[in-house]
Amino acid sequence: MSEFSKVSEDTAGRNSLYLFASYAFSQALGFIFWILVSQISNSNVLGDASAATTLSASIIGITALGIPTGSKRLVGISLGENDLSSVRVILKKSLLLVFVSTLVVSFSLVLMVYYFPILLNLSFPLILISSITAIFAVVVSLLKGVFVASLRTGSVLVTETIGTTFKILLGTVFLIYGLEAIGATLGHLVGFISMFILFMVLSRRLFSKEDTTQSDISNHDIVEASLPSWIPNILAVLGTQLGIIVVIGFNGSLESGLYFVAFSLFSFIAMVPKAIATVAFPVMSGMKSGKEFATEKIMKMSIIIAMPLSLVLFKHPTLLLILFGSDFLNANLMLQILLIGIAPISISQGIIAYVYAQGRYRMVLVLGILENIPRTILYFLLVPLIGGIGASLSYLIGSLILLFGSIFSSSKANLKINWDVILLIIVIPFSLFILFYFISLPLLIDITLFLAICFIVYSRLKLLTRYDLTVFIQIILPKKYVTIFLERFKPIIDVLFGNSD
């Protein structure tokens, strides 16, 4: 059995679950917040507020210098060598670098928009708040990366849930008092400030302790490890966040709000492979063997979890869109187009984690260019013609190009994957989807039956094994309840997986 499976599979799995849960809770609470925005105000206010928060994310992508990702790899390596002194040095130096760069860029943006307001189709107060938010958010991103690399994702879950709760409570109060888009954006700022405070408190020991041993980590090392992801991050900003900004620029607040909601729902599903790869990445960086096993495991579990969910939402896109109001039902086609990219993203994330963990920085850069340059060009070609649908198509095409580039890169990196198994895992839910698409069943029965059959087929074909289920149960339940659960549900488990694996 590989190093990954013996040492870190259950640990990485538990932390993947915590990381996904933190995103899931913050996304779910975020959906509630945006629903409140649309109900208390209107779709135009939601469009302006979402564009302002997107601007914050865009600033972060540019000014973070890729350090949240690069430092995460260095922290993973240092922890693998039990070098806590280097972890402390990495954190302190990384914080200073990202804070200064974000402060300079944010201040410059505020000055430019103040003197040249025609640059962005947003009010000056929104841009000012977005710039301040970016400063706190980039530090939060860095601290979160360190916690993920050290496998303390339980702290990430608690911190992000508290921060998002503050965002909802205060943002709602601001909206009720008539602050509209400014109120919603202020709520966003408060959420990041609260997360910043909590992360700083939780990491205080790293700052308070003096370094007793000499660390060889320099600013140059941090920048060198970060730059390969920085340019792809800038490209990713162009490939993702720019879509919303281009839509509001060419089509106005309403269309921007539609695309933002569709993209947010898609991102919720896409976070499954991203969460698994994010947690596995620092673990893989510190591994001397087992990287190929880990990569295939990332792909398999990502597709098994994410693809059936994406197909449910593809068939019933209005299921969640209606919560935002009848205006947002027009985002159904945008959402469906985006969801087509879930399987390609699941495969690409696994390969990228493997390539980056090997230190093949140039290959990571090339993949980022392949994914996001076509997206960026297509935004400006398609959005003026067909609005949010054009943005969705642009994003999907970028994901497909990345898929082919990742598969080609895997052969260059000598990564051997059992592609027959991966293809089978994709074909199973897709075949069932085609069958269910032409069957009219009550909504709850339709969804439950589809997901249940997918799971049963996976288990009977040994694509999802009894061992996988046991590891998952160990992840989500305290140890004392694992045996009780497995014994109580043994008849059902035996039906699913057979009497033995």
KEKOLZA-409165 format. One record per residue (C-alpha): residue number from 1; residue in three letters; x, y, z. Coordinates in Angstrom, 1 decimal, m for minus. Each point is the difference from the previous one (the first is absolute). Layout:
% KEKOLZA-409165
    i   aa       X       Y       Z
  NUM  ALA       X       Y       Z
...
END
This chain:
% KEKOLZA-409165
    i   aa       X       Y       Z
    1  MET     0.0     0.0     0.0
    2  SER     1.3     3.5    m0.9
    3  GLU     1.3     2.6     2.5
    4  PHE    m3.1     2.1    m0.7
    5  SER    m2.5    m2.8     0.9
    6  LYS     1.9    m1.2     3.1
    7  VAL     0.8     3.4     1.5
    8  SER    m2.2     2.7    m1.1
    9  GLU    m3.1    m1.2    m1.8
   10  ASP    m2.4     0.2     3.0
   11  THR     1.7     3.2     1.2
   12  ALA    m0.2     1.7    m3.4
   13  GLY    m3.5    m1.3    m0.4
   14  ARG    m1.1     1.5     3.3
   15  ASN     1.6     3.3    m0.8
   16  SER    m1.5     0.0    m3.5
   17  LEU    m3.4    m0.5     1.6
   18  TYR     0.7     2.9     2.4
   19  LEU     1.2     2.2    m2.8
   20  PHE    m3.0    m0.8    m2.2
   21  ALA    m2.3     0.5     3.0
   22  SER     1.5     3.4     0.6
   23  TYR    m0.6     1.0    m3.6
   24  ALA    m3.4    m1.7     0.0
   25  PHE    m1.1     1.9     3.2
   26  SER     1.4     3.3    m1.2
   27  GLN    m1.6    m0.5    m3.5
   28  ALA    m3.3    m1.1     1.5
   29  LEU     0.0     3.0     2.3
   30  GLY     1.2     2.1    m2.9
   31  PHE    m3.0    m1.2    m2.0
   32  ILE    m2.3     1.0     2.8
   33  PHE     1.7     3.4     0.1
   34  TRP    m0.4     0.6    m3.8
   35  ILE    m3.6    m1.3     0.2
   36  LEU    m0.6     2.7     2.8
   37  VAL     1.6     2.6    m2.2
   38  SER    m2.3    m0.9    m2.9
   39  GLN    m3.1    m0.1     2.2
   40  ILE     0.7     3.2     2.1
   41  SER     1.3     2.0    m3.0
   42  ASN    m0.1    m1.2    m3.6
   43  SER     1.9    m1.8    m2.7
   44  ASN     1.9     3.1    m1.0
   45  VAL     1.3     0.6     3.5
   46  LEU     1.1    m3.7     0.0
   47  GLY     1.8     0.6    m3.3
   48  ASP     1.9     3.1     1.3
   49  ALA     0.9    m1.7     3.3
   50  SER     1.2    m3.2    m1.7
   51  ALA     2.1     2.0    m2.4
   52  ALA     1.6     1.9     3.0
   53  THR     0.8    m3.3     1.8
   54  THR     1.4    m1.4    m3.3
   55  LEU     2.2     3.1    m0.2
   56  SER     1.5    m0.9     3.4
   57  ALA     0.7    m3.5    m1.1
   58  SER     1.6     1.3    m3.2
   59  ILE     2.4     2.3     2.0
   60  ILE     0.9    m3.0     2.2
   61  GLY     0.9    m2.1    m3.0
   62  ILE     2.3     2.7    m1.3
   63  THR     1.7     1.2     3.2
   64  ALA     0.4    m3.3     1.9
   65  LEU     2.9    m0.9    m2.3
   66  GLY    m1.0    m3.6     0.2
   67  ILE     1.4    m0.1     3.6
   68  PRO    m3.0    m1.7     1.6
   69  THR     0.6    m3.0    m2.3
   70  GLY     3.8     0.1     0.0
   71  SER     0.2     0.3     3.8
   72  LYS    m2.4    m2.9     0.3
   73  ARG     2.4    m2.2    m1.9
   74  LEU     3.0     1.2     2.1
   75  VAL    m1.9    m0.5     3.2
   76  GLY    m1.0    m3.5    m1.1
   77  ILE     3.7    m0.9    m0.7
   78  SER     1.1     1.5     3.3
   79  LEU    m2.6    m1.9     2.0
   80  GLY     1.0    m3.2    m1.8
   81  GLU     3.5     0.7     1.4
   82  ASN    m1.4     1.0     3.4
   83  ASP     1.6     3.5    m0.4
   84  LEU    m2.3     2.3     1.9
   85  SER     2.5     2.8     0.0
   86  SER    m0.2     0.3    m3.8
   87  VAL    m3.8    m0.1     0.2
   88  ARG     0.2     3.1     2.3
   89  VAL     2.4     1.8    m2.3
   90  ILE    m2.1    m0.8    m3.1
   91  LEU    m3.1     1.4     1.6
   92  LYS     1.5     3.2     1.2
   93  LYS     1.8     0.8    m3.2
   94  SER    m3.0    m0.9    m2.1
   95  LEU    m2.3     2.2     2.0
   96  LEU     2.2     3.0    m0.5
   97  LEU     0.3    m0.6    m3.7
   98  VAL    m3.7    m0.3    m0.8
   99  PHE    m1.0     2.8     2.4
  100  VAL     2.3     2.5    m1.6
  101  SER    m0.8    m1.0    m3.6
  102  THR    m3.8     0.1     0.6
  103  LEU     0.1     3.3     1.8
  104  VAL     1.9     1.7    m2.9
  105  VAL    m2.2    m1.4    m2.7
  106  SER    m3.2     0.7     1.9
  107  PHE     1.0     3.6     0.7
  108  SER     1.0     0.5    m3.6
  109  LEU    m3.3    m1.3    m1.3
  110  VAL    m1.9     2.4     2.3
  111  LEU     2.0     2.9    m1.2
  112  MET    m0.5    m0.9    m3.7
  113  VAL    m3.8    m0.4     0.4
  114  TYR    m0.3     3.2     2.0
  115  TYR     1.6     2.0    m2.8
  116  PHE    m1.3    m2.1    m2.9
  117  PRO    m3.4    m1.3     1.1
  118  ILE    m0.8    m1.2    m3.5
  119  LEU     2.4    m2.9     0.5
  120  LEU    m2.5    m2.2     1.8
  121  ASN    m3.8    m0.2    m0.1
  122  LEU    m0.2     0.2     3.8
  123  SER    m0.3     2.8     2.5
  124  PHE     3.0     1.3     1.8
  125  PRO    m1.1    m1.1     3.5
  126  LEU    m0.4    m3.6    m1.3
  127  ILE     3.5     0.1    m1.5
  128  LEU     1.4     1.4     3.2
  129  ILE    m1.6    m2.7     2.2
  130  SER     1.0    m2.7    m2.5
  131  SER     3.7     1.2     0.2
  132  ILE     0.0    m0.1     3.8
  133  THR    m1.7    m3.4     0.0
  134  ALA     2.8    m1.3    m2.3
  135  ILE     2.7     0.9     2.6
  136  PHE    m1.7    m2.1     2.7
  137  ALA    m1.0    m2.7    m2.4
  138  VAL     3.5    m0.6    m1.3
  139  VAL     1.4    m0.5     3.5
  140  VAL    m2.9    m2.3     0.8
  141  SER     0.8    m2.0    m3.1
  142  LEU     3.6    m0.4     1.0
  143  LEU    m0.8    m1.0     3.6
  144  LYS    m2.6    m2.5    m1.3
  145  GLY     2.6    m1.6    m2.2
  146  VAL     2.4    m0.5     2.9
  147  PHE    m2.8    m1.6     2.0
  148  VAL    m0.9    m2.3    m2.9
  149  ALA     3.6    m1.0    m0.5
  150  SER     0.4    m0.8     3.7
  151  LEU    m3.3    m2.0    m0.2
  152  ARG    m1.8     2.2     2.4
  153  THR    m3.1     0.4    m2.2
  154  GLY    m2.3    m0.3     3.0
  155  SER     1.1     3.5     1.0
  156  VAL    m0.6     1.1    m3.6
  157  LEU    m3.6    m1.4     0.2
  158  VAL    m0.7     1.9     3.3
  159  THR     1.6     3.2    m1.1
  160  GLU    m1.7     0.3    m3.4
  161  THR    m3.4    m1.0     1.4
  162  ILE     0.3     2.8     2.7
  163  GLY     1.2     2.5    m2.6
  164  THR    m2.8    m0.7    m2.4
  165  THR    m2.5     0.2     2.8
  166  PHE     1.2     3.5     0.9
  167  LYS    m0.2     0.9    m3.7
  168  ILE    m3.7    m1.1    m0.2
  169  LEU    m1.1     1.6     3.3
  170  LEU     1.6     3.5    m0.5
  171  GLY    m0.5     0.0    m3.8
  172  THR    m3.7    m0.7     0.5
  173  VAL    m0.2     2.9     2.6
  174  PHE     1.7     2.3    m2.5
  175  LEU    m2.5    m1.0    m2.7
  176  ILE    m3.0     0.5     2.2
  177  TYR     1.3     3.5     0.7
  178  GLY     0.0     0.7    m3.7
  179  LEU     3.7    m0.1    m0.8
  180  GLU    m0.6    m2.4    m2.9
  181  ALA     3.1    m1.1    m1.9
  182  ILE     2.3     1.9     2.4
  183  GLY    m1.6    m1.8     3.0
  184  ALA     0.4    m3.4    m1.6
  185  THR     3.7     0.8    m0.8
  186  LEU     0.6     1.3     3.6
  187  GLY    m1.4    m3.3     1.3
  188  HIS     2.6    m1.8    m2.2
  189  LEU     2.8     2.2     1.5
  190  VAL    m1.2    m0.7     3.6
  191  GLY     0.1    m3.8    m0.8
  192  PHE     3.7     0.2    m1.1
  193  ILE     1.0     2.2     3.0
  194  SER    m1.5    m2.6     2.4
  195  MET     1.7    m2.9    m1.8
  196  PHE     3.3     2.0     0.1
  197  ILE    m0.3     0.5     3.8
  198  LEU    m0.8    m3.6     0.6
  199  PHE     2.8    m1.4    m2.1
  200  MET     2.5     2.3     1.6
  201  VAL    m1.1    m1.1     3.5
  202  LEU     0.2    m3.7    m1.0
  203  SER     3.5     0.5    m1.5
  204  ARG     1.4     2.2     2.8
  205  ARG     2.4    m2.7     1.2
  206  LEU     1.8     0.1    m3.3
  207  PHE     0.6     3.7     0.4
  208  SER     0.8     0.1     3.8
  209  LYS     2.6    m2.7     0.0
  210  GLU     3.6     0.9    m0.8
  211  ASP     1.8    m2.0    m2.6
  212  THR     2.5    m2.2     1.8
  213  THR     1.4    m1.6    m3.1
  214  GLN     1.3     1.6    m3.2
  215  SER    m2.3    m0.3    m3.0
  216  ASP     1.3     0.1    m3.5
  217  ILE    m3.4     1.3    m1.4
  218  SER     0.5     3.4    m1.6
  219  ASN    m2.4     2.4    m1.8
  220  HIS     1.6    m1.2    m3.2
  221  ASP    m1.1    m3.6     0.8
  222  ILE    m3.5     1.1     0.7
  223  VAL    m0.3     2.0    m3.2
  224  GLU     1.6    m2.7    m2.0
  225  ALA    m2.5    m2.6     1.2
  226  SER    m2.9     2.5    m0.4
  227  LEU     0.6     1.6    m3.4
  228  PRO    m0.9    m3.2    m2.0
  229  SER    m3.5     0.2     1.5
  230  TRP    m0.1     3.9     0.0
  231  ILE    m0.2     0.3    m3.8
  232  PRO    m2.6    m2.8    m0.2
  233  ASN    m1.9     1.8     2.9
  234  ILE     0.0     3.2    m2.0
  235  LEU    m1.2    m1.9    m3.0
  236  ALA    m2.6    m1.7     2.2
  237  VAL    m1.2     3.4     1.1
  238  LEU    m0.4     0.8    m3.7
  239  GLY    m1.6    m3.3    m0.6
  240  THR    m2.5     0.0     2.8
  241  GLN    m0.5     3.4     1.8
  242  LEU     0.4     2.0    m3.2
  243  GLY    m3.1    m1.7    m1.4
  244  ILE    m2.3     1.7     2.5
  245  ILE     1.7     3.4    m0.5
  246  VAL    m0.2    m0.3    m3.8
  247  VAL    m3.7    m1.0     0.3
  248  ILE    m0.9     3.1     2.1
  249  GLY     2.1     2.2    m2.3
  250  PHE    m1.8    m1.2    m3.2
  251  ASN    m3.4    m1.1     1.3
  252  GLY    m0.7     1.8     3.3
  253  SER    m0.8    m1.0     3.6
  254  LEU    m2.9    m2.4    m0.7
  255  GLU     1.9    m2.2    m2.4
  256  SER     3.1     0.1     2.3
  257  GLY    m2.2    m1.1     2.9
  258  LEU    m1.3    m3.0    m2.0
  259  TYR     3.4    m1.2    m1.0
  260  PHE     1.4     0.6     3.5
  261  VAL    m2.7    m2.3     1.5
  262  ALA     0.5    m2.7    m2.6
  263  PHE     3.7     0.1     0.4
  264  SER    m0.3    m0.2     3.8
  265  LEU    m2.2    m3.1    m0.1
  266  PHE     2.4    m1.6    m2.5
  267  SER     2.9     0.9     2.3
  268  PHE    m1.6    m1.8     2.9
  269  ILE     0.1    m3.3    m1.9
  270  ALA     3.4     0.8    m1.5
  271  MET     1.4     0.4     3.5
  272  VAL    m0.1    m3.7     0.6
  273  PRO     3.0    m0.8    m2.2
  274  LYS     1.7     3.2     0.9
  275  ALA    m0.4    m0.7     3.8
  276  ILE     1.4    m3.6    m0.4
  277  ALA     2.9     1.2    m2.2
  278  THR     0.7     3.0     2.3
  279  VAL     0.4    m2.2     3.1
  280  ALA     1.9    m2.8    m1.9
  281  PHE     2.5     2.5    m1.6
  282  PRO     2.1     0.8     3.1
  283  VAL    m0.2    m3.6     1.1
  284  MET     1.2    m1.1    m3.5
  285  SER     2.8     2.6     0.1
  286  GLY     1.5    m1.6     3.1
  287  MET    m0.4    m3.6    m1.3
  288  LYS     3.0    m2.0    m1.4
  289  SER    m2.3    m2.6    m1.6
  290  GLY    m3.6    m0.6    m0.7
  291  LYS    m0.7     3.2    m2.0
  292  GLU    m1.5    m1.9    m2.9
  293  PHE    m2.3    m2.0     2.3
  294  ALA    m1.1     3.3     1.7
  295  THR    m0.7     1.6    m3.4
  296  GLU    m2.2    m2.8    m1.2
  297  LYS    m1.8     0.0     3.3
  298  ILE    m0.7     3.8    m0.3
  299  MET    m1.5    m0.5    m3.4
  300  LYS    m2.1    m3.0     0.9
  301  MET    m1.5     1.5     3.2
  302  SER    m0.5     3.4    m1.6
  303  ILE    m2.0    m1.4    m2.9
  304  ILE    m2.0    m2.5     2.2
  305  ILE    m1.1     2.8     2.2
  306  ALA    m0.3     3.0    m2.3
  307  MET    m1.3    m1.4    m3.3
  308  PRO    m3.3    m1.5     1.3
  309  LEU    m0.7     3.3     1.9
  310  SER     0.7     2.1    m3.1
  311  LEU    m2.3    m2.2    m2.1
  312  VAL    m2.8     0.4     2.5
  313  LEU     0.4     3.8    m0.2
  314  PHE     0.3    m0.1    m3.8
  315  LYS    m3.4    m1.7    m0.2
  316  HIS    m1.6     2.2     2.6
  317  PRO     1.8     3.4    m0.4
  318  THR    m3.0     2.0     1.3
  319  LEU     0.1    m2.0     3.3
  320  LEU     2.3     2.5     1.6
  321  LEU    m0.3     2.9    m2.4
  322  ILE    m3.6     0.7     1.1
  323  LEU     1.2     0.8     3.5
  324  PHE     1.5     3.2    m1.3
  325  GLY    m3.3     1.1    m1.7
  326  SER    m1.7    m0.6    m3.3
  327  ASP     2.4     2.3    m1.8
  328  PHE     2.8    m2.5     0.6
  329  LEU    m1.7    m2.8    m1.8
  330  ASN     1.4     1.4    m3.1
  331  ALA     3.5    m1.1     1.2
  332  ASN    m0.9    m3.7    m0.5
  333  LEU     1.8    m0.4    m3.4
  334  MET     3.1     1.8     1.4
  335  LEU     0.1    m2.5     2.9
  336  GLN    m0.5    m3.0    m2.2
  337  ILE     2.9     1.0    m2.3
  338  LEU     2.3     0.5     2.9
  339  LEU    m0.9    m3.4     1.6
  340  ILE     1.2    m1.8    m3.1
  341  GLY     3.6     0.8     1.1
  342  ILE    m0.2    m1.9     3.4
  343  ALA     1.6    m3.3    m1.3
  344  PRO     2.8     1.8    m1.9
  345  ILE     0.7     2.1     3.1
  346  SER     0.2    m3.1     2.2
  347  ILE     2.6    m1.6    m2.2
  348  SER     2.0     3.2    m0.5
  349  GLN     0.2     0.8     3.7
  350  GLY     1.5    m3.4     0.8
  351  ILE     2.7     0.3    m2.8
  352  ILE     0.8     3.6     1.0
  353  ALA     0.5    m1.0     3.6
  354  TYR     2.4    m2.7    m1.1
  355  VAL     2.0     2.2    m2.3
  356  TYR     0.3     2.8     2.5
  357  ALA     0.9    m2.4     2.8
  358  GLN     2.9    m1.2    m2.2
  359  GLY     1.2     3.6    m0.3
  360  ARG    m0.6     0.2    m3.7
  361  TYR    m0.8     3.7     0.1
  362  ARG     0.3     0.7    m3.7
  363  MET    m2.5    m2.6    m0.8
  364  VAL    m2.4     1.5     2.6
  365  LEU     0.4     3.4    m1.7
  366  VAL    m0.6    m1.4    m3.5
  367  LEU    m3.2    m1.7     1.2
  368  GLY    m1.2     3.3     1.5
  369  ILE     0.6     1.7    m3.3
  370  LEU    m1.8    m2.7    m2.0
  371  GLU    m3.1     0.3     2.3
  372  ASN    m0.4     3.7     0.4
  373  ILE     1.3     1.9    m3.0
  374  PRO    m2.7    m1.5    m2.3
  375  ARG    m2.6     0.7     2.7
  376  THR     1.0     3.6     0.2
  377  ILE     0.0     0.5    m3.8
  378  LEU    m3.4    m1.7    m0.3
  379  TYR    m1.5     2.2     2.8
  380  PHE     0.5     3.1    m2.1
  381  LEU    m1.2    m1.8    m3.2
  382  LEU    m3.1    m1.8     1.4
  383  VAL    m1.3     2.1     2.9
  384  PRO    m0.8     3.0    m2.2
  385  LEU    m2.1    m2.3    m2.2
  386  ILE    m1.7    m2.4     2.4
  387  GLY     0.6     1.4     3.5
  388  GLY     0.3    m2.5     2.9
  389  ILE    m0.4    m3.0    m2.3
  390  GLY     3.1     1.2    m1.9
  391  ALA     1.9     0.2     3.3
  392  SER    m1.1    m3.5     0.9
  393  LEU     1.1    m1.4    m3.4
  394  SER     3.3     1.8     0.4
  395  TYR     0.6    m1.6     3.4
  396  LEU    m0.9    m3.4    m1.2
  397  ILE     2.3     0.1    m3.1
  398  GLY     2.9     1.0     2.3
  399  SER    m0.7    m3.0     2.2
  400  LEU    m0.1    m2.4    m3.0
  401  ILE     3.3     1.4    m1.3
  402  LEU     1.6    m0.4     3.4
  403  LEU    m1.2    m3.7     0.1
  404  PHE     1.8    m0.8    m3.3
  405  GLY     3.1     1.9     1.2
  406  SER     0.0    m1.8     3.3
  407  ILE    m0.3    m3.4    m1.6
  408  PHE     2.9     0.8    m2.3
  409  SER     2.0     1.3     3.0
  410  SER    m0.6    m3.1     1.9
  411  SER     1.8    m2.1    m2.6
  412  LYS     2.9     2.5     0.1
  413  ALA     0.2    m0.3     3.8
  414  ASN    m0.1    m3.8    m0.2
  415  LEU    m3.3    m0.2     1.8
  416  LYS    m1.7    m3.3    m0.6
  417  ILE    m3.7     0.1     0.5
  418  ASN    m2.5    m2.8    m0.6
  419  TRP    m2.1     2.0    m2.5
  420  ASP    m2.4    m2.9    m0.6
  421  VAL    m1.1     0.2     3.6
  422  ILE    m0.3     3.8    m0.1
  423  LEU    m2.1    m0.2    m3.1
  424  LEU    m2.3    m2.6     1.5
  425  ILE    m0.6     2.2     3.0
  426  ILE    m1.1     2.8    m2.3
  427  VAL    m2.1    m2.2    m2.3
  428  ILE    m2.1    m1.6     2.8
  429  PRO    m1.8     3.1     1.3
  430  PHE    m0.2     1.5    m3.5
  431  SER    m1.7    m3.1    m1.3
  432  LEU    m2.4     0.0     2.9
  433  PHE    m0.6     3.7    m0.6
  434  ILE    m1.1    m0.6    m3.6
  435  LEU    m2.4    m2.6     1.2
  436  PHE    m1.5     2.2     2.8
  437  TYR    m0.1     3.1    m2.2
  438  PHE    m2.9    m1.5    m2.0
  439  ILE    m1.8    m1.4     3.1
  440  SER    m2.5     2.2     1.8
  441  LEU     0.1    m0.6     3.8
  442  PRO    m0.8     2.1     3.0
  443  LEU     3.0     2.2     0.7
  444  LEU     1.1    m1.6     3.3
  445  ILE    m0.4    m3.5    m1.2
  446  ASP     1.8     0.8    m3.3
  447  ILE     3.1     1.5     1.9
  448  THR     0.1    m2.7     2.7
  449  LEU    m0.3    m2.9    m2.5
  450  PHE     2.6     1.4    m2.4
  451  LEU     2.6     0.5     2.8
  452  ALA    m0.8    m3.3     1.6
  453  ILE     0.4    m2.0    m3.3
  454  CYS     3.3     1.8    m0.7
  455  PHE     1.3    m0.9     3.4
  456  ILE    m1.1    m3.7    m0.4
  457  VAL     1.5    m0.4    m3.4
  458  TYR     3.3     1.5     1.2
  459  SER     0.1    m2.3     2.9
  460  ARG    m1.0    m3.2    m1.9
  461  LEU     2.7     0.7    m2.6
  462  LYS     2.6     0.5     2.8
  463  LEU     0.6     3.6    m1.2
  464  LEU    m1.1     1.0     3.5
  465  THR     1.2    m2.6     2.5
  466  ARG    m0.8    m1.1     3.5
  467  TYR     3.4     1.4     1.0
  468  ASP    m0.9     3.4    m1.5
  469  LEU    m3.3     0.0     2.0
  470  THR     1.9    m0.9     3.2
  471  VAL     2.5     2.8    m0.5
  472  PHE    m2.8     2.4    m0.7
  473  ILE    m1.9    m1.1     3.2
  474  GLN     3.2     0.4     2.0
  475  ILE     0.3     3.5    m1.4
  476  ILE    m3.4     1.2     1.0
  477  LEU    m0.7    m1.9     3.2
  478  PRO     1.9    m0.1     3.4
  479  LYS     2.0    m3.2     0.3
  480  LYS    m2.3    m1.5     2.7
  481  TYR    m3.0     0.2    m2.4
  482  VAL     1.7    m1.5    m3.1
  483  THR    m0.3    m3.7     1.1
  484  ILE    m3.6     0.6     1.2
  485  PHE    m1.0     1.5    m3.4
  486  LEU     1.7    m2.7    m2.0
  487  GLU    m1.6    m2.8     2.0
  488  ARG    m3.5     1.6     0.0
  489  PHE     0.0     0.5    m3.7
  490  LYS     1.9    m3.1    m0.9
  491  PRO    m2.9    m1.6    m1.9
  492  ILE    m0.4     3.0    m2.3
  493  ILE     3.8     0.2    m0.4
  494  ASP     0.1    m3.7    m0.9
  495  VAL    m2.7     0.5    m2.7
  496  LEU     1.9     3.0    m1.5
  497  PHE     3.5    m1.5     0.1
  498  GLY    m0.5    m3.7     0.4
  499  ASN     1.1    m2.1     3.0
  500  SER     3.7     0.9    m0.6
  501  ASP     2.0     2.4    m2.2
END
